């Protein structure tokens, strides 16, 4: 059976940027439950950070692709306008 721990428990948690200590009087079971939850939370934060990095990389890729598509569209428009201009000038020139 778990008893109340008669002295404060200190446990350091760290995932690079977050560092804190827990100073609480609690039962062994309560402490173990809290410890598991904090460890799970740190793991979740790390997973979310990795997912965020992947999403940002994906965003960069589609933004780059969008810029390339816009440039291709602009070039196609310039070529089409040139062709239309030549066709108009051919229509307006007297037939030989």
ZIQUI-V125164 format. One record per pair of residues at least 12 apart in sequence whose ideal C-beta (glycine too) atoms are under 6 Angstrom apart, sorted by the first residue. I is the first residue (numbers start at 1). GAP is how many residues later the second one is. If there is no record, write none. Layout:
# ZIQUI-V125164
i->I gap->GAP
i->I gap->GAP
This chain:
# ZIQUI-V125164
i->2 gap->25
i->2 gap->26
i->2 gap->27
i->4 gap->23
i->8 gap->15
i->9 gap->22
i->13 gap->25
i->15 gap->27
i->15 gap->31
